[in-house]
Amino acid sequence: MSQFWSDLVHTLTPYVPGEQPKVDNLVKLNTNENPYPPSQKIYDAIASVNDERLRLYPDPNSDNLKTALQTHYNLNSGQVFVGNGSDEVLAHIFSALLKHDKPLLFPDITYSFYPVYCGLYGIDYQTIPLTENFEINPDDYAIENGGIIFPNPNAPTGRLLALDAIETLLKNNPDSVIVVDEAYIDFGGESAVSLIQDYANLLVVQTYSKSRSLAGLRIGYAMGQQHLIEGLERVKNSFNSYPIDRVALAAGVAAIEDQPYFDDCCEKIIQTRNNLVEFLTANGFEVIPSSANFVFTKHKTLDASTIAQQLREKAIIVRHFKLPRIDQYLRITIGTDEENQALCNALADIIKSA
C-alpha cells in the first residue's frame, strides 16, 4: 500500500543496522558492543528509580545528566546536548547545523548512516576518498562545503585522526561546522573536546553504547560552544521534548561517576585487541591500525566472504561489507578473552583447511 507514502519516503534508502541474531551460544563480534556488562553502580542507579515515579515524565532538559557530563569534560553550562542515542543526536545535527546550500563533506568509507540522513533531510553531500592506507587527509577537505563530518576513530577502518589534523580542518573551514563523531574515542584516542573552547565551529559527538556498556539504554550527547547547542535544542524541542527516560538518566549519571570501572573495561578491550592483532598478523592477515574496539582486516589469500560464512557456521559472526574498496575486509569487534580465543581457534581451523 505504498500509494499512501509521501514522495519523500519513496526516495529513501534506509540504514541497515548490524545483524542481531537470536542464536544460543553465539560469539557475536559484528556490532561493536562492549563485551563487558555495565558497572554495579549503574544497576543500583536503575533500581533506585524503579518505583512509582515512572508514571511521571522525566526531566525534559536532562539537567542532572548534562551537569555530570559538563563536570566530567570540564565544560561550561550550555555546552552539552543529550539525546536518545548518538544516532538521534546526529539526526538533529544534520537537521540543525548541516543543511546548507553547499555540500556536506564526509569520507567515502565511513559510517553508512551519514548518507541516509542526507537523504532524509534533503542535504547535498560529497564523499572524499580516504587515502590508499584508509587515512583522512585534511588537505582533501580544502574545498567549498556546507560542513564536514567524520568518525574519529573512523568506522569501519578504526584509524585515528590526530588532534593537530583536526585543528587543521577547523582552521581551514572557519565558516563550516566540523562534527567529530567519537563513538570509539575511548579505546585509544584523544578526544577533540579539549579544542571546544578555542573553536566556535567544532561539535563533538559521543555515545554510551560502546565504552560505557549501555547500547541497550540509548544515550548519546554532543558537546560544543553554546550557539551550536542552542540550535540542537531548538530542533529537539520541535521533535521530542522527552528523549531521555528516567531509567537512562539515572544510569547515565552513574556511568560517568564510576570512572575506575570504565577505565578497567577499556584497558581490557585494548589488551585483547592487541592480542588479536598479534594473532592475525602472524596468520596471514593484514590489519589496519585500530584505535577502536574493533579491527579491520583482510587475509592475504583467502576471500573475506568465505571466511565470514565459515565463521558463521562455527557460531561466530563478524561484519563483512560488500562495498567498493573494502569488499575483502572484515570488521571484527573485540570480545572477551574467551570470545577472542574462540575466534582465533576458528580462524586457525579455516586457514588450515583452505
C-alpha positions, -999 to +999 in steps of 0.1 A: +000+000+000+029+023-008+005+047-025-001+062+009+035+071+013+047+107+009+070+115-020+100+116+004+095+081+016+097+067-019+132+083-023+147+069+010+173+042+013+172+033+050+202+024+071+206-013+077+218-020+113+241-048+122+226-082+125+211-092+159+205-129+155+187-149+182+211-178+184+222-196+216+259-197+224+267-172+196+301-154+196+287-120+184+315-099+170+296-078+144+281-047+161+309-033+183+290-037+215+311-037+247+317-073+258+316-064+295+284-056+315+276-022+330+291-015+364+272-024+396+267+013+402+246+015+371+224-014+382+220+003+416+210+036+400+184+018+378+169+001+408+167+034+426+143+049+400+122+017+396+093+030+415+060+049+412+078+079+396+078+060+363+043+073+359+057+108+356+075+124+327+113+126+330+132+159+332+128+174+296+162+191+300+181+162+315+198+186+338+215+160+361+230+142+332+242+174+315+258+185+347+276+152+351+289+154+316+299+191+319+318+183+350+335+152+336+347+170+304+354+204+321+328+222+300+306+252+308+269+253+313+250+251+280+278+232+262+262+198+263+233+183+244+218+149+251+196+126+230+182+091+227+214+075+214+240+093+193+221+084+161+192+107+173+218+133+182+234+131+148+199+133+131+193+166+149+228+178+139+221+171+103+189+190+105+200+219+126+236+225+115+245+207+083+217+216+058+231+244+037+235+254+000+270+239-002+275+202+000+283+184+032+317+165+031+325+131+047+348+102+038+339+077+011+344+049+036+327+058+068+296+054+090+269+045+065+242+064+083+256+097+071+242+095+035+209+082+050+205+114+070+213+134+039+185+116+020+161+122+049+168+159+052+175+167+016+211+175+021+236+176-008+268+158+000+302+149-015+323+120-004+361+125-001+381+094-008+403+081+020+440+076+011+453+042-001+460+035+035+425+044+046+435+077+062+418+110+062+439+137+046+427+172+059+440+189+028+414+170+007+387+189+025+400+223+015+371+229-009+338+247-006+314+229+018+284+233+040+300+213+068+323+183+075+315+152+095+336+121+102+340+094+129+372+095+149+384+068+150+368+062+116+344+034+112+347+008+098+385+013+094+394+021+130+420+047+120+425+077+143+430+113+131+453+132+154+442+164+171+466+186+151+450+173+119+415+181+133+428+216+141+438+220+105+403+212+094+389+237+119+412+264+108+408+258+071+370+258+074+361+286+099+326+291+083+316+254+084+306+232+113+331+204+118+314+174+135+338+148+151+318+116+158+337+100+187+318+068+193+351+049+197+375+075+211+379+058+245+397+028+230+429+046+221+424+082+210+425+117+224+391+135+223+387+167+204+367+180+234+399+198+245+395+221+214+359+232+220+367+265+238+391+276+210+369+268+180+333+281+176+327+256+147+336+224+165+309+199+176+320+166+193+296+137+195+299+107+219+278+078+230+272+054+259+268+025+236+304+014+233+328+022+261+300+027+287+284-007+280+249+008+276+239+002+240+206-011+253+196+022+270+203+046+242+222+077+254+241+100+232+254+135+235+271+164+217+295+190+231+303+224+216+300+261+222+266+273+233+254+287+200+257+252+184+240+235+213+212+261+212+205+251+176+202+215+186+179+223+215+156+241+191+153+211+168+149+187+197+121+207+213+104+207+179+106+169+177+106+153+212+107+172+244+115+140+265+142+120+246+159+106+277+137+084+301+141+083+339+160+050+338+185+062+312+191+094+331+199+076+363+222+051+345+239+079+326+249+098+357+261+066+374+282+055+345+301+088+344+307+086+382+322+051+380+355+060+364+375+031+378+352+005+362+352+024+329+390+026+328+393-011+336+369-022+308+387+000+282+421-013+293+409-050+290+395-043+255+427-026+243+448-055+256+425-081+239+426-060+207+464-061+208+464-099+213+440-103+183+462-082+161+492-102+170+474-134+161+460-121+128+493-107+116+510-140+124+484-159+104+484-142+070+461-112+077+468-075+070+454-053+098+446-016+096+459+002+127+430+005+151+422+028+179+386+014+183+370-016+199+373-035+166+398-043+139+395-040+102+414-068+084+418-089+053+436-122+046+463-121+020+449-150+001+415-161+015+382-145+004+366-123+031+330-135+023+341-171+025+358-165+059+327-148+072+305-176+061+327-203+076+329-184+109+291-182+109+290-220+106+310-221+138+285-198+155+308-167+152+296-137+134+317-107+122+308-078+098+315-081+061+309-050+040+302-058+003+313-023-008+339-009-032+375-008-019+366-028+012+349-060+000+378-081+010+379-068+046+362-080+078+354-058+107+358-078+139+345-065+172+368-071+202+351-095+226+362-110+259+394-130+261+373-162+258+354-150+227+387-138+212+402-173+218+372-189+202+376-167+172+413-174+168+407-211+171+381-209+144+403-188+121+432-212+126+409-241+115+397-222+084+432-213+074+445-248+079+417-264+058+420-238+030 
